[in-house]
Amino acid sequence: MTQTNHIRQEADDPVFSKIAWRILPLLVVCYVVAYIDRVNVSLAKLQMLGDLHMSNTAYGLGAGIFFIGYLLCEIPSNLIMHRVGARYWIARIMITWGVIAAAMAFTSHISAALGFHTGTTVFLVLRFLLGAAEAGFFPGLILYSNYWFPTNRQGQVFSILMAAQPVSFVVGLPVSGWLLDRMNNVLGMPGWSWMIALEAVPAVALGFVVLVMLPNGPKEVRWLNKSEQERLNEIFAEENKSRNDAPLSQVIRMPQLWMMMLFWFLVVVGVYGINFWLPTLITETGLKSGGTIGFLSAIPYFFCAIVMIVVARHAEKHAVKHSVIAWAAILGGVGLVAGAYLGHRGVVMTILTMSIAMTGAMTASALFWSLPGTMLSGRAAAAAVATINSIGNIGGFTGPSILGFVQDYTGSSEAGLLILGVALVIAGILAATVLSGYARAAKAARSLPDASSNVTSPNGSPHGSAET
């Protein structure tokens, strides 16, 4: 970074601080609620398998099938959001997923009414529908952030957004564990049903809050003055020199896109393998109380949230983002491998190794999501982000399914953790080689004296045309 650019970036800090304080708190709260509804099934499993007469394999399949529904609906969902605006579409997503999440609390009743002897079929269908309802939410947040922040600030922004994941575990797991124990058999309903039903309510409520409070883009707000609006336009016009608003048919043929999809797939294999199975790994150390397991399961995410934000800020300040992505992914893989070999030594070792694994994987994830915006804008960015996340999220199906199958087949999670760890190490190597090369090429393109026009999209984004 040149001295002139550094001075200009510091001068822009108040503008982006204002934007961050205006839009990020609501987005983070929404993402916390989304993640709680997505993964509270990991604690529900402790009671649910017996009530629904399900196997570990069926649970792993159900945990993962969420991402198949997500995959099928994600790209159209993101394109619709880019056309109709973030306010209406994010609100729609939250309200529909809240309703479906609440329905999961009554899986046993629905199964009995339909004549099924186990809850497996209804559980799988509802998890699939939950994924379809939530499709586009996370890539929608990434795309929405592109409307407000340039790429040299997105790593910090995405680390704050993605801190919602560990925060959801820090807050959600202890609360979920408490509900699991204290609400069990209240009014004849098991604790896991109460937990899922009560934790679905905030999603619906927040959907209506988003409908009232969330602006679609910078052009809609009054809290940015004219000079701040002009400065945003100038910054995004400069960035558009190396961006391309190409049609989906062209975007899908970009080798960079496929490499980013592969990286994200490998990372998600590791992340969701941990997310859906951490409480089970802790029970393997001999603990049984839902409240205690929920509290201990939150510890790795607490450390992850703090370290991820600090490291992302450091990486962007010192322009070492790509090397940090690589080493963080490798560190996450090492943590999983260590957990496979050392986790059986007790709960302390399980918590330590999973803390290392989550911190590495999530730090790599937060910094990674600033990469698509270095190359694409407008509808091309919307399609690319959705495609990367949807194809990559097959890893969300793969990781839990691997651990479920291995658990049933071997009676242990060691081999499954090894597979997940290797996936993260390969992701780190890919980031250190191929993705770093693409980043250098994009940086070189931005240095060329080729100006590009600043065309505003229909939703107020200053990132280029929304039409092809």
Beta strands, then each sheet from edge to edge (+ up, - down):
end
